[in-house]
Amino acid sequence: MYWDDGSSWIWMMLMPVLWIVLIGVVVWAVVRVTQQLSVGGGGDLGGHEPNETPEESVHRRFAAGEIDADTYSAAREGLAKHRARQRR
């Protein structure tokens, strides 16, 4: 009274492969997250220093050509206003 259509050997071969893939994905994810946390403290691997101030970040992005002069000026003014409010 077996209800086997002859395909059980496929599952016997496939299940170990699926477990290996699943374990590999979990290990890859853990390594990736721990590397990101140890490099930048939050996941951004943009190549900047972990202790970079916002002003330094804006200056670096302007120097690299990521932002234009208007955006650079606006960001600097906004950061200066924010710093002034923090000092009160």
PDB file as gemmi writes it, atoms N, CA and C in Angstrom:
CRYST1    1.000    1.000    1.000  90.00  90.00  90.00 P 1                      
ATOM      1  N   MET A   1       0.817  -1.184   0.000  1.00  0.00           N  
ATOM      2  CA  MET A   1       0.000   0.000   0.000  1.00  0.00           C  
ATOM      3  C   MET A   1       0.870   1.261   0.000  1.00  0.00           C  
ATOM      4  N   TYR A   2       1.893   1.289  -0.779  1.00  0.00           N  
ATOM      5  CA  TYR A   2       2.731   2.469  -0.897  1.00  0.00           C  
ATOM      6  C   TYR A   2       2.208   3.349  -2.018  1.00  0.00           C  
ATOM      7  N   TRP A   3       2.233   4.638  -1.764  1.00  0.00           N  
ATOM      8  CA  TRP A   3       1.765   5.598  -2.758  1.00  0.00           C  
ATOM      9  C   TRP A   3       2.971   6.290  -3.394  1.00  0.00           C  
ATOM     10  N   ASP A   4       3.946   5.583  -3.743  1.00  0.00           N  
ATOM     11  CA  ASP A   4       5.176   6.114  -4.299  1.00  0.00           C  
ATOM     12  C   ASP A   4       5.117   6.040  -5.813  1.00  0.00           C  
ATOM     13  N   ASP A   5       5.314   7.176  -6.448  1.00  0.00           N  
ATOM     14  CA  ASP A   5       5.293   7.191  -7.908  1.00  0.00           C  
ATOM     15  C   ASP A   5       6.694   7.085  -8.507  1.00  0.00           C  
ATOM     16  N   GLY A   6       7.682   6.817  -7.693  1.00  0.00           N  
ATOM     17  CA  GLY A   6       9.039   6.639  -8.181  1.00  0.00           C  
ATOM     18  C   GLY A   6       9.884   7.892  -8.146  1.00  0.00           C  
ATOM     19  N   SER A   7       9.318   8.989  -7.653  1.00  0.00           N  
ATOM     20  CA  SER A   7      10.075  10.241  -7.640  1.00  0.00           C  
ATOM     21  C   SER A   7      10.685  10.550  -6.275  1.00  0.00           C  
ATOM     22  N   SER A   8      10.576   9.647  -5.327  1.00  0.00           N  
ATOM     23  CA  SER A   8      11.112   9.932  -3.990  1.00  0.00           C  
ATOM     24  C   SER A   8      12.631  10.045  -4.003  1.00  0.00           C  
ATOM     25  N   TRP A   9      13.305   9.393  -4.919  1.00  0.00           N  
ATOM     26  CA  TRP A   9      14.760   9.488  -4.978  1.00  0.00           C  
ATOM     27  C   TRP A   9      15.194  10.903  -5.352  1.00  0.00           C  
ATOM     28  N   ILE A  10      14.347  11.619  -6.093  1.00  0.00           N  
ATOM     29  CA  ILE A  10      14.672  13.007  -6.454  1.00  0.00           C  
ATOM     30  C   ILE A  10      14.707  13.866  -5.191  1.00  0.00           C  
ATOM     31  N   TRP A  11      13.715  13.691  -4.325  1.00  0.00           N  
ATOM     32  CA  TRP A  11      13.679  14.462  -3.085  1.00  0.00           C  
ATOM     33  C   TRP A  11      14.817  14.076  -2.153  1.00  0.00           C  
ATOM     34  N   MET A  12      15.188  12.822  -2.154  1.00  0.00           N  
ATOM     35  CA  MET A  12      16.298  12.396  -1.310  1.00  0.00           C  
ATOM     36  C   MET A  12      17.603  13.045  -1.760  1.00  0.00           C  
ATOM     37  N   MET A  13      17.758  13.291  -3.038  1.00  0.00           N  
ATOM     38  CA  MET A  13      18.962  13.945  -3.551  1.00  0.00           C  
ATOM     39  C   MET A  13      18.862  15.466  -3.425  1.00  0.00           C  
ATOM     40  N   LEU A  14      17.661  16.005  -3.543  1.00  0.00           N  
ATOM     41  CA  LEU A  14      17.471  17.440  -3.561  1.00  0.00           C  
ATOM     42  C   LEU A  14      17.524  18.066  -2.161  1.00  0.00           C  
ATOM     43  N   MET A  15      17.021  17.389  -1.161  1.00  0.00           N  
ATOM     44  CA  MET A  15      16.957  17.962   0.185  1.00  0.00           C  
ATOM     45  C   MET A  15      18.328  18.324   0.757  1.00  0.00           C  
ATOM     46  N   PRO A  16      19.345  17.483   0.669  1.00  0.00           N  
ATOM     47  CA  PRO A  16      20.666  17.909   1.170  1.00  0.00           C  
ATOM     48  C   PRO A  16      21.207  19.132   0.421  1.00  0.00           C  
ATOM     49  N   VAL A  17      20.952  19.196  -0.871  1.00  0.00           N  
ATOM     50  CA  VAL A  17      21.409  20.347  -1.653  1.00  0.00           C  
ATOM     51  C   VAL A  17      20.695  21.610  -1.176  1.00  0.00           C  
ATOM     52  N   LEU A  18      19.397  21.520  -0.950  1.00  0.00           N  
ATOM     53  CA  LEU A  18      18.648  22.678  -0.466  1.00  0.00           C  
ATOM     54  C   LEU A  18      19.136  23.130   0.905  1.00  0.00           C  
ATOM     55  N   TRP A  19      19.444  22.175   1.793  1.00  0.00           N  
ATOM     56  CA  TRP A  19      19.959  22.543   3.110  1.00  0.00           C  
ATOM     57  C   TRP A  19      21.326  23.212   3.005  1.00  0.00           C  
ATOM     58  N   ILE A  20      22.166  22.716   2.129  1.00  0.00           N  
ATOM     59  CA  ILE A  20      23.490  23.323   1.946  1.00  0.00           C  
ATOM     60  C   ILE A  20      23.353  24.752   1.434  1.00  0.00           C  
ATOM     61  N   VAL A  21      22.462  24.956   0.479  1.00  0.00           N  
ATOM     62  CA  VAL A  21      22.231  26.302  -0.057  1.00  0.00           C  
ATOM     63  C   VAL A  21      21.683  27.218   1.033  1.00  0.00           C  
ATOM     64  N   LEU A  22      20.719  26.745   1.802  1.00  0.00           N  
ATOM     65  CA  LEU A  22      20.130  27.553   2.870  1.00  0.00           C  
ATOM     66  C   LEU A  22      21.173  27.947   3.912  1.00  0.00           C  
ATOM     67  N   ILE A  23      21.984  27.008   4.336  1.00  0.00           N  
ATOM     68  CA  ILE A  23      23.032  27.303   5.319  1.00  0.00           C  
ATOM     69  C   ILE A  23      24.051  28.272   4.726  1.00  0.00           C  
ATOM     70  N   GLY A  24      24.396  28.096   3.458  1.00  0.00           N  
ATOM     71  CA  GLY A  24      25.324  29.011   2.802  1.00  0.00           C  
ATOM     72  C   GLY A  24      24.797  30.435   2.745  1.00  0.00           C  
ATOM     73  N   VAL A  25      23.513  30.597   2.465  1.00  0.00           N  
ATOM     74  CA  VAL A  25      22.910  31.933   2.409  1.00  0.00           C  
ATOM     75  C   VAL A  25      22.911  32.574   3.798  1.00  0.00           C  
ATOM     76  N   VAL A  26      22.605  31.814   4.818  1.00  0.00           N  
ATOM     77  CA  VAL A  26      22.614  32.349   6.183  1.00  0.00           C  
ATOM     78  C   VAL A  26      24.029  32.781   6.581  1.00  0.00           C  
ATOM     79  N   VAL A  27      25.015  31.962   6.296  1.00  0.00           N  
ATOM     80  CA  VAL A  27      26.408  32.311   6.625  1.00  0.00           C  
ATOM     81  C   VAL A  27      26.835  33.550   5.853  1.00  0.00           C  
ATOM     82  N   TRP A  28      26.495  33.630   4.574  1.00  0.00           N  
ATOM     83  CA  TRP A  28      26.835  34.805   3.760  1.00  0.00           C  
ATOM     84  C   TRP A  28      26.203  36.061   4.348  1.00  0.00           C  
ATOM     85  N   ALA A  29      24.935  35.988   4.746  1.00  0.00           N  
ATOM     86  CA  ALA A  29      24.239  37.151   5.299  1.00  0.00           C  
ATOM     87  C   ALA A  29      24.870  37.604   6.609  1.00  0.00           C  
ATOM     88  N   VAL A  30      25.223  36.667   7.469  1.00  0.00           N  
ATOM     89  CA  VAL A  30      25.850  37.025   8.741  1.00  0.00           C  
ATOM     90  C   VAL A  30      27.199  37.688   8.500  1.00  0.00           C  
ATOM     91  N   VAL A  31      27.996  37.149   7.612  1.00  0.00           N  
ATOM     92  CA  VAL A  31      29.307  37.735   7.306  1.00  0.00           C  
ATOM     93  C   VAL A  31      29.139  39.133   6.721  1.00  0.00           C  
ATOM     94  N   ARG A  32      28.205  39.293   5.827  1.00  0.00           N  
ATOM     95  CA  ARG A  32      27.971  40.592   5.191  1.00  0.00           C  
ATOM     96  C   ARG A  32      27.555  41.648   6.211  1.00  0.00           C  
ATOM     97  N   VAL A  33      26.637  41.296   7.100  1.00  0.00           N  
ATOM     98  CA  VAL A  33      26.165  42.251   8.107  1.00  0.00           C  
ATOM     99  C   VAL A  33      27.275  42.607   9.081  1.00  0.00           C  
ATOM    100  N   THR A  34      28.040  41.630   9.534  1.00  0.00           N  
ATOM    101  CA  THR A  34      29.108  41.929  10.482  1.00  0.00           C  
ATOM    102  C   THR A  34      30.211  42.764   9.841  1.00  0.00           C  
ATOM    103  N   GLN A  35      30.495  42.552   8.571  1.00  0.00           N  
ATOM    104  CA  GLN A  35      31.488  43.382   7.886  1.00  0.00           C  
ATOM    105  C   GLN A  35      31.008  44.818   7.773  1.00  0.00           C  
ATOM    106  N   GLN A  36      29.747  45.008   7.446  1.00  0.00           N  
ATOM    107  CA  GLN A  36      29.218  46.357   7.315  1.00  0.00           C  
ATOM    108  C   GLN A  36      29.217  47.076   8.655  1.00  0.00           C  
ATOM    109  N   LEU A  37      28.853  46.380   9.709  1.00  0.00           N  
ATOM    110  CA  LEU A  37      28.826  47.016  11.019  1.00  0.00           C  
ATOM    111  C   LEU A  37      30.220  47.365  11.510  1.00  0.00           C  
ATOM    112  N   SER A  38      31.207  46.543  11.191  1.00  0.00           N  
ATOM    113  CA  SER A  38      32.560  46.827  11.658  1.00  0.00           C  
ATOM    114  C   SER A  38      33.236  47.909  10.827  1.00  0.00           C  
ATOM    115  N   VAL A  39      32.838  48.084   9.574  1.00  0.00           N  
ATOM    116  CA  VAL A  39      33.474  49.086   8.715  1.00  0.00           C  
ATOM    117  C   VAL A  39      32.889  50.466   8.949  1.00  0.00           C  
ATOM    118  N   GLY A  40      31.574  50.601   8.824  1.00  0.00           N  
ATOM    119  CA  GLY A  40      30.979  51.925   8.852  1.00  0.00           C  
ATOM    120  C   GLY A  40      30.037  52.185   9.998  1.00  0.00           C  
ATOM    121  N   GLY A  41      29.765  51.217  10.792  1.00  0.00           N  
ATOM    122  CA  GLY A  41      28.881  51.437  11.909  1.00  0.00           C  
ATOM    123  C   GLY A  41      27.428  51.577  11.509  1.00  0.00           C  
ATOM    124  N   GLY A  42      27.034  51.100  10.347  1.00  0.00           N  
ATOM    125  CA  GLY A  42      25.646  51.224   9.998  1.00  0.00           C  
ATOM    126  C   GLY A  42      25.302  50.734   8.619  1.00  0.00           C  
ATOM    127  N   GLY A  43      26.236  50.288   7.876  1.00  0.00           N  
ATOM    128  CA  GLY A  43      25.895  49.678   6.611  1.00  0.00           C  
ATOM    129  C   GLY A  43      26.292  50.455   5.377  1.00  0.00           C  
ATOM    130  N   ASP A  44      26.646  51.740   5.491  1.00  0.00           N  
ATOM    131  CA  ASP A  44      27.042  52.489   4.314  1.00  0.00           C  
ATOM    132  C   ASP A  44      28.519  52.254   4.059  1.00  0.00           C  
ATOM    133  N   LEU A  45      28.832  51.587   2.954  1.00  0.00           N  
ATOM    134  CA  LEU A  45      30.221  51.290   2.630  1.00  0.00           C  
ATOM    135  C   LEU A  45      30.740  52.253   1.574  1.00  0.00           C  
ATOM    136  N   GLY A  46      30.439  53.533   1.742  1.00  0.00           N  
ATOM    137  CA  GLY A  46      30.789  54.530   0.747  1.00  0.00           C  
ATOM    138  C   GLY A  46      32.241  54.925   0.718  1.00  0.00           C  
ATOM    139  N   GLY A  47      33.073  54.401   1.562  1.00  0.00           N  
ATOM    140  CA  GLY A  47      34.491  54.710   1.529  1.00  0.00           C  
ATOM    141  C   GLY A  47      34.878  55.903   2.372  1.00  0.00           C  
ATOM    142  N   HIS A  48      34.000  56.368   3.231  1.00  0.00           N  
ATOM    143  CA  HIS A  48      34.353  57.499   4.077  1.00  0.00           C  
ATOM    144  C   HIS A  48      34.775  57.025   5.453  1.00  0.00           C  
ATOM    145  N   GLU A  49      35.390  57.923   6.181  1.00  0.00           N  
ATOM    146  CA  GLU A  49      35.848  57.592   7.522  1.00  0.00           C  
ATOM    147  C   GLU A  49      34.649  57.445   8.452  1.00  0.00           C  
ATOM    148  N   PRO A  50      34.693  56.504   9.392  1.00  0.00           N  
ATOM    149  CA  PRO A  50      33.568  56.323  10.310  1.00  0.00           C  
ATOM    150  C   PRO A  50      33.297  57.545  11.183  1.00  0.00           C  
ATOM    151  N   ASN A  51      34.317  58.322  11.496  1.00  0.00           N  
ATOM    152  CA  ASN A  51      34.163  59.484  12.364  1.00  0.00           C  
ATOM    153  C   ASN A  51      34.056  60.785  11.568  1.00  0.00           C  
ATOM    154  N   GLU A  52      33.657  60.699  10.342  1.00  0.00           N  
ATOM    155  CA  GLU A  52      33.549  61.869   9.481  1.00  0.00           C  
ATOM    156  C   GLU A  52      32.375  62.743   9.920  1.00  0.00           C  
ATOM    157  N   THR A  53      32.629  64.040  10.076  1.00  0.00           N  
ATOM    158  CA  THR A  53      31.560  64.958  10.449  1.00  0.00           C  
ATOM    159  C   THR A  53      30.669  65.225   9.236  1.00  0.00           C  
ATOM    160  N   PRO A  54      29.470  65.718   9.455  1.00  0.00           N  
ATOM    161  CA  PRO A  54      28.606  66.039   8.312  1.00  0.00           C  
ATOM    162  C   PRO A  54      29.234  67.074   7.371  1.00  0.00           C  
ATOM    163  N   GLU A  55      29.943  68.044   7.943  1.00  0.00           N  
ATOM    164  CA  GLU A  55      30.605  69.049   7.099  1.00  0.00           C  
ATOM    165  C   GLU A  55      31.677  68.408   6.216  1.00  0.00           C  
ATOM    166  N   GLU A  56      32.438  67.489   6.790  1.00  0.00           N  
ATOM    167  CA  GLU A  56      33.464  66.789   6.018  1.00  0.00           C  
ATOM    168  C   GLU A  56      32.830  65.916   4.933  1.00  0.00           C  
ATOM    169  N   SER A  57      31.702  65.330   5.260  1.00  0.00           N  
ATOM    170  CA  SER A  57      31.007  64.494   4.278  1.00  0.00           C  
ATOM    171  C   SER A  57      30.531  65.326   3.092  1.00  0.00           C  
ATOM    172  N   VAL A  58      29.953  66.503   3.388  1.00  0.00           N  
ATOM    173  CA  VAL A  58      29.491  67.384   2.309  1.00  0.00           C  
ATOM    174  C   VAL A  58      30.673  67.851   1.480  1.00  0.00           C  
ATOM    175  N   HIS A  59      31.773  68.209   2.137  1.00  0.00           N  
ATOM    176  CA  HIS A  59      32.963  68.664   1.409  1.00  0.00           C  
ATOM    177  C   HIS A  59      33.532  67.548   0.529  1.00  0.00           C  
ATOM    178  N   ARG A  60      33.575  66.328   1.066  1.00  0.00           N  
ATOM    179  CA  ARG A  60      34.090  65.199   0.290  1.00  0.00           C  
ATOM    180  C   ARG A  60      33.208  64.930  -0.927  1.00  0.00           C  
ATOM    181  N   ARG A  61      31.889  64.965  -0.731  1.00  0.00           N  
ATOM    182  CA  ARG A  61      30.971  64.714  -1.849  1.00  0.00           C  
ATOM    183  C   ARG A  61      31.084  65.805  -2.917  1.00  0.00           C  
ATOM    184  N   PHE A  62      31.281  67.075  -2.499  1.00  0.00           N  
ATOM    185  CA  PHE A  62      31.458  68.163  -3.459  1.00  0.00           C  
ATOM    186  C   PHE A  62      32.769  67.986  -4.217  1.00  0.00           C  
ATOM    187  N   ALA A  63      33.830  67.625  -3.510  1.00  0.00           N  
ATOM    188  CA  ALA A  63      35.132  67.431  -4.148  1.00  0.00           C  
ATOM    189  C   ALA A  63      35.110  66.262  -5.127  1.00  0.00           C  
ATOM    190  N   ALA A  64      34.303  65.253  -4.837  1.00  0.00           N  
ATOM    191  CA  ALA A  64      34.209  64.089  -5.721  1.00  0.00           C  
ATOM    192  C   ALA A  64      33.253  64.334  -6.889  1.00  0.00           C  
ATOM    193  N   GLY A  65      32.554  65.457  -6.867  1.00  0.00           N  
ATOM    194  CA  GLY A  65      31.629  65.766  -7.960  1.00  0.00           C  
ATOM    195  C   GLY A  65      30.263  65.111  -7.809  1.00  0.00           C  
ATOM    196  N   GLU A  66      29.957  64.602  -6.627  1.00  0.00           N  
ATOM    197  CA  GLU A  66      28.660  63.961  -6.404  1.00  0.00           C  
ATOM    198  C   GLU A  66      27.541  64.979  -6.280  1.00  0.00           C  
ATOM    199  N   ILE A  67      27.871  66.202  -5.800  1.00  0.00           N  
ATOM    200  CA  ILE A  67      26.876  67.261  -5.660  1.00  0.00           C  
ATOM    201  C   ILE A  67      27.407  68.515  -6.339  1.00  0.00           C  
ATOM    202  N   ASP A  68      26.489  69.391  -6.744  1.00  0.00           N  
ATOM    203  CA  ASP A  68      26.910  70.629  -7.423  1.00  0.00           C  
ATOM    204  C   ASP A  68      27.127  71.742  -6.397  1.00  0.00           C  
ATOM    205  N   ALA A  69      27.546  72.913  -6.880  1.00  0.00           N  
ATOM    206  CA  ALA A  69      27.899  74.025  -5.995  1.00  0.00           C  
ATOM    207  C   ALA A  69      26.686  74.534  -5.219  1.00  0.00           C  
ATOM    208  N   ASP A  70      25.522  74.589  -5.855  1.00  0.00           N  
ATOM    209  CA  ASP A  70      24.325  75.066  -5.160  1.00  0.00           C  
ATOM    210  C   ASP A  70      23.945  74.126  -4.014  1.00  0.00           C  
ATOM    211  N   THR A  71      23.977  72.837  -4.270  1.00  0.00           N  
ATOM    212  CA  THR A  71      23.658  71.861  -3.233  1.00  0.00           C  
ATOM    213  C   THR A  71      24.685  71.935  -2.114  1.00  0.00           C  
ATOM    214  N   TYR A  72      25.956  72.117  -2.480  1.00  0.00           N  
ATOM    215  CA  TYR A  72      27.019  72.234  -1.490  1.00  0.00           C  
ATOM    216  C   TYR A  72      26.784  73.437  -0.582  1.00  0.00           C  
ATOM    217  N   SER A  73      26.469  74.587  -1.191  1.00  0.00           N  
ATOM    218  CA  SER A  73      26.220  75.804  -0.403  1.00  0.00           C  
ATOM    219  C   SER A  73      25.011  75.648   0.500  1.00  0.00           C  
ATOM    220  N   ALA A  74      23.946  75.075  -0.040  1.00  0.00           N  
ATOM    221  CA  ALA A  74      22.729  74.885   0.754  1.00  0.00           C  
ATOM    222  C   ALA A  74      22.978  73.929   1.915  1.00  0.00           C  
ATOM    223  N   ALA A  75      23.726  72.893   1.674  1.00  0.00           N  
ATOM    224  CA  ALA A  75      24.013  71.929   2.736  1.00  0.00           C  
ATOM    225  C   ALA A  75      24.880  72.564   3.813  1.00  0.00           C  
ATOM    226  N   ARG A  76      25.874  73.333   3.405  1.00  0.00           N  
ATOM    227  CA  ARG A  76      26.738  73.996   4.388  1.00  0.00           C  
ATOM    228  C   ARG A  76      25.938  74.976   5.247  1.00  0.00           C  
ATOM    229  N   GLU A  77      25.039  75.745   4.612  1.00  0.00           N  
ATOM    230  CA  GLU A  77      24.216  76.690   5.370  1.00  0.00           C  
ATOM    231  C   GLU A  77      23.287  75.952   6.332  1.00  0.00           C  
ATOM    232  N   GLY A  78      22.681  74.887   5.858  1.00  0.00           N  
ATOM    233  CA  GLY A  78      21.789  74.114   6.712  1.00  0.00           C  
ATOM    234  C   GLY A  78      22.520  73.502   7.894  1.00  0.00           C  
ATOM    235  N   LEU A  79      23.712  72.997   7.652  1.00  0.00           N  
ATOM    236  CA  LEU A  79      24.506  72.427   8.746  1.00  0.00           C  
ATOM    237  C   LEU A  79      24.938  73.499   9.736  1.00  0.00           C  
ATOM    238  N   ALA A  80      25.280  74.694   9.243  1.00  0.00           N  
ATOM    239  CA  ALA A  80      25.672  75.790  10.138  1.00  0.00           C  
ATOM    240  C   ALA A  80      24.502  76.209  11.019  1.00  0.00           C  
ATOM    241  N   LYS A  81      23.304  76.282  10.443  1.00  0.00           N  
ATOM    242  CA  LYS A  81      22.118  76.631  11.233  1.00  0.00           C  
ATOM    243  C   LYS A  81      21.822  75.553  12.264  1.00  0.00           C  
ATOM    244  N   HIS A  82      21.977  74.321  11.873  1.00  0.00           N  
ATOM    245  CA  HIS A  82      21.731  73.216  12.803  1.00  0.00           C  
ATOM    246  C   HIS A  82      22.722  73.252  13.959  1.00  0.00           C  
ATOM    247  N   ARG A  83      23.984  73.509  13.657  1.00  0.00           N  
ATOM    248  CA  ARG A  83      25.002  73.595  14.708  1.00  0.00           C  
ATOM    249  C   ARG A  83      24.709  74.760  15.654  1.00  0.00           C  
ATOM    250  N   ALA A  84      24.249  75.898  15.098  1.00  0.00           N  
ATOM    251  CA  ALA A  84      23.941  77.054  15.934  1.00  0.00           C  
ATOM    252  C   ALA A  84      22.781  76.741  16.885  1.00  0.00           C  
ATOM    253  N   ARG A  85      21.779  76.012  16.411  1.00  0.00           N  
ATOM    254  CA  ARG A  85      20.639  75.641  17.255  1.00  0.00           C  
ATOM    255  C   ARG A  85      21.073  74.663  18.352  1.00  0.00           C  
ATOM    256  N   GLN A  86      22.018  73.787  18.049  1.00  0.00           N  
ATOM    257  CA  GLN A  86      22.484  72.819  19.048  1.00  0.00           C  
ATOM    258  C   GLN A  86      23.257  73.496  20.173  1.00  0.00           C  
ATOM    259  N   ARG A  87      23.924  74.589  19.891  1.00  0.00           N  
ATOM    260  CA  ARG A  87      24.768  75.256  20.885  1.00  0.00           C  
ATOM    261  C   ARG A  87      23.959  76.066  21.876  1.00  0.00           C  
ATOM    262  N   ARG A  88      22.705  76.372  21.591  1.00  0.00           N  
ATOM    263  CA  ARG A  88      21.884  77.166  22.500  1.00  0.00           C  
ATOM    264  C   ARG A  88      21.524  76.411  23.724  1.00  0.00           C  
TER     265      ARG A  88                                                      
END                                                                             
